[in-house]
Amino acid sequence: MINFDFFTPTKILFGAGRESEVGKQVAAFGGHKVMIIYGKKGGHIETSGLLDRVHKSLSDAGLSYVDLNGVVPNPRLSLVKEGIRIGRAEGVDFLLPIGGGSVIDTAKGIGYGIANDFEMEDLLYGRVKTDKNLPIGVILTIAAAGSEMSSSMVLTIEDGMMKRSYGHDCAHPKFAIMNPELTYSLPAYQTASGAADIMMHTMERYFTPTDTDTSLTDRIAEGLMVSVRDAAQIAVKEPENYEARATLMWAGSLSHNGLTGAGRISDFATHKIEHELGGMFDVAHGAGLAAVWGSWARYVYKTNPGRFAQFGKKVFGINISSSTNITPNSDAPEQPIKPSPIITDPELTSTDTAALAAITAWETWCHSISMPTTLTELGIHPTDTQIEEMAEKCVFGRNGHVGFFQPLTKEDIAAILKMAK
């Protein structure tokens, strides 16, 4: 393994009914005036009674609060700025997002803005850095982004519709309340999109240029992906299956807290490409990732076809010929992984064939949960001019390339997006 830091300061309160403890948790972490941040006014957070329960818990703990709603997918910088203005005027000292990644990232942005004296654009474009943020607690209602245990934040700058990120350990939430029952009401498409995002957070770390032994991290990553593979297929059909929902919720956190990438370099090129799709077409993040990944994979797989073959074998149960050298760790003991019922077991004779079969297996799984694997299936039809614009934006401010498994220039990105059509 290469040298790494692993920092996970977030306290997890997992299980049914744990949202009733939010007031005590905020008080324990020093909060007095809380900004509650959530999505649509009049939406499920309000109509389900969850917001009222949160209000009561905060009041019972002797805390005051102010509500801020209006967060949308691909969260906007304009609402972050409004939250900063309100937070300063109200003397807010603790942030409480209720929702998923978009709401949590909005809270992180508001925290940076209140705790510092700079323009948020400067932070997102890398012109300034900071190690200051307000304390944040989370009530999670969507299993997807993993922002409840991560240090990262992604926001959309409306001027040019640029999606940009910033990450620092100071943005780790102090606590995250995770009740799988709060995800029961999610539509099947949103559930599936979240599952694809969870898978991708580990896949972006799994497809690594690190050529030293990372077999331990591999096994953690592979086990997580198998669990998500199966739980997603259950949850989209049985939305109130507690175990499937619990698996997805916990996997979302573990997939993006650094655990599945420990000891190796991560890629995240597909995420960077999808951010431009989200910025231009406002698509669901997980669905956008699913639509792009297969084309990225076919474009780069020859960099290390053995890594793709290992992915197919360990995650999707694809049978590999014993004569095929699929991984530097191939002499390690095999772990029993139940093959997915949607994947056949062909006997493969070459690493390249195995790699391509693995990519197809991923796309077959996506289709099993009604996720797209092309831009057409995603419902968008970018022109060549739009593709060139997205490719240009993707590398803007990033030294002309993204990704590490195979560094991609804007020409590479344009080619991948054209393949994905």
C-alpha positions in Angstrom: 0.0 0.0 0.0 1.0 3.6 -0.5 1.0 5.9 2.5 -2.4 7.2 3.5 -4.4 9.2 6.1 -7.7 7.8 7.3 -9.9 10.2 9.3 -13.5 9.4 10.2 -14.6 11.7 13.1 -18.4 11.4 12.4 -20.5 9.8 15.1 -23.1 7.5 13.6 -26.5 6.9 15.2 -28.0 4.1 13.1 -31.4 2.5 13.4 -35.2 3.1 13.6 -36.3 6.2 15.5 -32.9 7.6 16.1 -33.9 11.1 14.7 -35.7 11.7 18.1 -32.2 12.1 19.6 -31.1 15.0 17.3 -31.6 17.7 20.0 -29.4 16.0 22.5 -26.7 15.4 19.9 -26.7 19.1 18.7 -26.4 20.3 22.3 -23.6 17.8 23.0 -21.6 19.2 20.2 -22.1 22.8 21.4 -24.9 24.0 19.2 -27.3 26.8 20.3 -28.9 28.3 17.2 -29.5 25.7 14.5 -30.2 26.2 10.8 -32.3 23.3 9.5 -31.6 22.8 5.8 -33.8 20.7 3.5 -35.4 20.4 0.1 -38.7 21.4 -1.3 -41.1 23.5 0.9 -44.2 21.4 1.4 -42.3 18.3 0.4 -41.9 15.0 2.2 -39.7 16.3 5.0 -42.7 18.4 6.1 -45.7 16.3 5.1 -44.3 13.1 6.8 -44.0 14.9 10.1 -40.2 14.5 10.2 -39.6 18.3 10.4 -42.1 18.7 13.2 -40.3 15.9 15.1 -37.0 17.6 14.6 -38.4 20.9 15.8 -39.7 19.2 18.9 -36.4 17.5 19.7 -34.5 20.7 19.3 -36.9 22.7 21.4 -36.9 20.0 24.1 -33.1 20.3 24.3 -33.4 24.1 24.8 -32.2 25.0 21.3 -33.5 27.6 18.9 -33.7 27.1 15.2 -34.4 28.6 11.8 -35.5 26.7 8.7 -34.0 27.0 5.2 -35.7 25.1 2.4 -35.3 25.0 -1.4 -32.3 22.7 -2.0 -32.5 21.0 -5.4 -30.5 18.2 -6.9 -27.1 19.5 -8.2 -27.3 22.1 -5.4 -26.9 25.7 -6.4 -24.4 28.3 -5.0 -27.2 30.9 -4.9 -29.0 29.1 -2.1 -25.7 28.6 -0.3 -25.2 32.4 -0.4 -28.7 33.0 0.9 -28.0 30.6 3.7 -24.8 32.4 4.6 -26.7 35.7 4.7 -29.5 34.3 6.9 -27.1 32.4 9.1 -25.0 35.5 9.8 -28.0 37.6 10.6 -29.6 35.0 12.9 -26.4 34.1 14.7 -26.5 30.5 13.6 -23.7 28.3 15.1 -24.8 24.8 14.0 -26.1 23.4 10.7 -28.6 20.5 10.5 -29.2 19.3 6.9 -32.1 16.8 6.5 -31.9 14.8 3.3 -29.1 13.5 1.0 -26.0 14.7 -0.6 -27.4 17.9 -2.2 -28.7 19.1 1.2 -25.5 18.1 3.1 -23.3 19.8 0.5 -25.4 22.9 0.7 -24.9 22.9 4.5 -21.1 22.5 4.1 -21.1 25.5 1.7 -23.1 27.6 4.1 -20.7 26.6 6.9 -17.7 27.6 4.9 -19.3 30.9 4.1 -20.3 31.8 7.7 -17.0 30.7 9.2 -14.8 32.6 6.7 -14.5 35.9 4.9 -14.2 35.2 1.2 -16.3 34.7 -1.9 -17.5 31.1 -2.3 -16.5 31.2 -6.0 -12.9 31.7 -4.9 -13.1 28.6 -2.7 -14.7 26.5 -5.5 -12.2 27.6 -8.1 -9.3 26.9 -5.9 -8.2 30.5 -5.5 -8.4 30.3 -1.7 -8.3 27.5 0.9 -9.6 27.2 4.4 -9.7 24.9 7.4 -12.8 26.5 9.0 -16.4 25.4 8.9 -19.4 25.5 11.2 -20.2 22.2 13.0 -22.7 20.1 11.1 -25.0 17.3 12.0 -27.0 15.2 9.5 -30.3 13.4 9.4 -30.0 11.2 6.3 -33.0 10.4 4.2 -31.4 9.1 1.0 -28.7 6.4 0.6 -26.4 7.7 -2.1 -23.8 10.4 -1.9 -22.0 9.4 1.3 -21.6 13.1 2.1 -22.7 12.4 5.7 -19.2 10.8 6.4 -17.1 12.6 3.8 -15.1 15.8 3.8 -16.1 16.8 0.2 -18.7 19.2 -1.1 -19.9 19.7 -4.7 -21.9 22.8 -5.7 -23.2 24.2 -9.0 -22.0 27.8 -9.8 -24.9 29.1 -11.9 -22.6 31.5 -13.8 -21.6 29.1 -16.5 -23.3 26.1 -14.7 -20.0 24.9 -13.5 -19.9 22.1 -10.9 -16.9 22.4 -8.6 -15.9 20.8 -5.4 -13.9 21.5 -2.2 -12.9 19.2 0.5 -11.3 19.5 3.9 -11.4 17.5 7.1 -13.2 20.4 8.9 -16.3 19.7 6.8 -16.8 16.2 8.2 -20.2 16.2 10.0 -20.0 15.8 13.7 -22.8 13.2 13.7 -25.1 11.5 11.2 -28.5 10.0 12.2 -29.3 7.1 9.8 -32.8 5.6 10.1 -33.4 3.3 7.1 -37.1 3.7 7.5 -36.8 7.3 6.4 -35.8 6.0 2.9 -39.0 3.9 2.4 -40.8 6.6 0.5 -38.1 7.2 -2.1 -39.2 6.4 -5.7 -37.6 3.4 -7.3 -35.7 5.6 -9.7 -34.2 7.6 -6.9 -33.3 4.5 -4.9 -31.6 3.0 -8.0 -29.8 6.2 -8.8 -28.5 6.3 -5.2 -27.3 2.7 -5.4 -25.4 3.4 -8.6 -23.8 6.4 -6.9 -22.7 4.2 -4.0 -21.2 1.6 -6.4 -19.4 4.3 -8.3 -17.9 5.8 -5.2 -16.1 2.5 -4.6 -15.5 1.8 -8.3 -13.7 5.1 -8.7 -11.3 3.9 -5.9 -11.1 0.3 -7.2 -9.9 1.2 -10.6 -6.5 2.5 -9.5 -3.1 3.1 -11.0 -1.5 1.9 -7.7 0.4 -1.3 -8.6 1.4 -2.3 -5.1 -0.5 -5.0 -3.1 -3.9 -3.6 -2.1 -5.6 -6.9 -1.6 -7.1 -6.1 1.8 -8.7 -2.9 0.4 -9.8 -4.9 -2.6 -11.7 -7.4 -0.5 -13.4 -4.6 1.5 -14.4 -2.9 -1.7 -15.6 -6.1 -3.4 -17.6 -7.2 -0.5 -19.3 -3.8 -0.3 -20.1 -3.8 -4.0 -21.6 -7.3 -3.8 -23.8 -6.2 -1.0 -25.0 -3.1 -2.9 -25.5 -5.2 -6.0 -28.0 -7.4 -4.3 -29.6 -4.9 -1.9 -30.4 -2.5 -4.7 -32.3 -5.2 -6.7 -34.4 -5.9 -3.6 -35.0 -2.3 -2.5 -36.4 -1.1 -5.9 -39.0 -4.0 -5.8 -39.6 -4.0 -2.0 -39.3 -0.3 -0.9 -40.0 -1.2 2.8 -37.5 -4.0 3.1 -35.6 -2.8 6.1 -32.5 -5.0 5.6 -32.1 -3.9 2.0 -32.6 -0.2 2.9 -30.2 -0.6 5.9 -27.5 -2.2 3.7 -27.7 0.6 1.1 -27.7 3.3 3.8 -24.6 2.0 5.6 -22.8 1.1 2.3 -23.3 4.7 1.1 -21.4 6.0 4.1 -18.6 3.4 4.0 -18.2 3.8 0.2 -17.3 7.5 0.5 -15.5 7.8 3.8 -12.1 6.8 2.4 -12.2 3.1 3.6 -12.5 1.5 0.1 -9.7 3.6 -1.3 -7.2 3.3 1.6 -3.6 2.7 0.4 -4.1 3.5 -3.2 -4.7 6.4 -5.6 -8.4 7.0 -6.7 -9.5 7.9 -10.2 -12.8 9.9 -10.1 -12.7 10.7 -13.8 -16.3 9.5 -14.4 -17.5 11.7 -11.6 -15.8 14.7 -13.1 -17.4 13.9 -16.5 -20.8 13.4 -15.0 -20.6 16.7 -13.1 -20.6 18.4 -16.5 -23.7 16.4 -17.5 -25.4 17.5 -14.3 -24.4 21.1 -14.8 -25.6 21.2 -18.4 -28.7 18.9 -18.3 -29.5 18.7 -14.5 -29.7 14.9 -14.5 -29.8 12.7 -11.5 -26.2 12.2 -10.4 -26.2 8.4 -10.0 -28.1 7.9 -13.2 -25.6 10.1 -15.0 -22.7 8.1 -13.7 -24.3 4.8 -14.8 -24.8 6.3 -18.3 -21.2 7.2 -18.7 -19.2 4.5 -16.9 -19.4 1.8 -19.5 -18.0 4.1 -22.2 -15.2 5.3 -19.9 -14.4 1.7 -19.1 -14.2 0.5 -22.7 -12.1 3.6 -23.5 -9.5 2.9 -20.8 -9.7 -0.8 -20.0 -6.5 -1.8 -21.9 -4.5 0.3 -19.3 -5.1 -2.7 -17.0 -7.5 -5.3 -18.3 -6.7 -7.5 -15.3 -8.3 -5.1 -12.9 -11.5 -5.1 -14.9 -11.5 -8.9 -15.1 -11.0 -9.1 -11.3 -14.0 -6.7 -10.9 -16.1 -9.0 -13.0 -15.1 -12.2 -11.1 -15.3 -10.8 -7.6 -18.4 -8.6 -7.9 -20.5 -10.3 -10.6 -19.4 -13.9 -10.2 -18.2 -14.2 -13.8 -16.3 -17.5 -14.3 -12.7 -16.9 -15.5 -10.6 -19.6 -17.2 -7.9 -20.9 -14.9 -5.4 -20.0 -17.6 -6.2 -16.3 -17.4 -3.9 -14.1 -15.4 -6.4 -11.7 -14.0 -4.7 -10.0 -11.0 -1.4 -9.7 -9.2 -3.2 -11.2 -6.2 -4.7 -14.2 -8.0 -2.9 -16.6 -5.8 -4.8 -15.3 -2.7 -7.6 -17.6 -1.3 -10.8 -17.2 -3.2 -13.8 -15.7 -1.3 -17.2 -17.3 -2.0 -19.3 -14.7 -3.8 -22.8 -15.6 -4.9 -23.2 -14.9 -8.6 -25.9 -12.5 -9.6 -28.9 -14.3 -11.1 -28.8 -11.8 -14.0 -25.3 -12.7 -15.1 -24.3 -15.9 -17.0 -21.1 -17.8 -16.3 -19.2 -18.0 -19.6 -15.9 -19.7 -19.7 -13.5 -16.9 -20.7 -10.2 -17.4 -22.4 -8.4 -14.0 -22.3 -8.0 -11.2 -20.0 -9.4 -8.7 -22.5 -12.5 -10.8 -23.0 -12.9 -11.1 -19.3 -12.5 -7.3 -18.9 -15.2 -6.6 -21.5 -17.5 -9.1 -19.9 -17.1 -7.3 -16.6 -18.2 -4.0 -18.2 -21.2 -5.7 -19.7 -22.1 -7.3 -16.4 -22.1 -3.8 -14.8 -24.4 -2.5 -17.5 -26.7 -5.6 -17.2 -27.0 -4.9 -13.4 -27.8 -1.2 -14.2 -30.6 -2.3 -16.5 -31.9 -4.7 -13.8 -32.6 -1.7 -11.6 -33.7 0.6 -14.5 -30.6 2.6 -14.6 -29.4 4.0 -18.0 -26.1 2.9 -19.6 -26.1 5.5 -22.4 -27.0 9.2 -22.7 -29.9 8.3 -24.9 -31.3 6.0 -22.1 -30.6 8.9 -19.7 -33.0 11.0 -21.8 -30.5 13.5 -23.2 -29.1 14.1 -26.6 -26.1 16.4 -26.5 -24.8 17.9 -29.7 -21.2 17.7 -30.7 -20.9 21.4 -29.7 -22.3 20.7 -26.2 -20.0 17.7 -25.8 -17.0 19.9 -26.7 -18.1 22.5 -24.2 -18.5 19.8 -21.4 -15.1 18.4 -22.2 -13.5 21.9 -22.0 -15.3 22.6 -18.7 -14.3 19.3 -17.3 -10.5 20.0 -17.5 -10.8 23.7 -16.7 -8.5 24.6 -13.8 -7.3 21.0 -13.6 -4.0 21.2 -15.5 -5.6 19.9 -18.7 -6.7 16.5 -17.5 -8.8 14.5 -15.1 -8.4 11.0 -13.7 -5.5 8.8 -12.7 -6.3 5.3 -13.9 -5.7 6.7 -17.3 -5.3 10.6 -17.3 -7.9 12.0 -19.7 -7.5 15.2 -21.8 -10.5 17.1 -23.1 -10.1 15.2 -26.4 -10.4 11.9 -24.5 -13.4 13.2 -22.6 -15.2 14.3 -25.7 -14.5 10.8 -27.3 -16.0 9.1 -24.2 -19.1 11.3 -24.3 -19.6 10.5 -27.9 -19.2 6.8 -27.2 -21.8 7.1 -24.5 -24.5 8.6 -26.8 
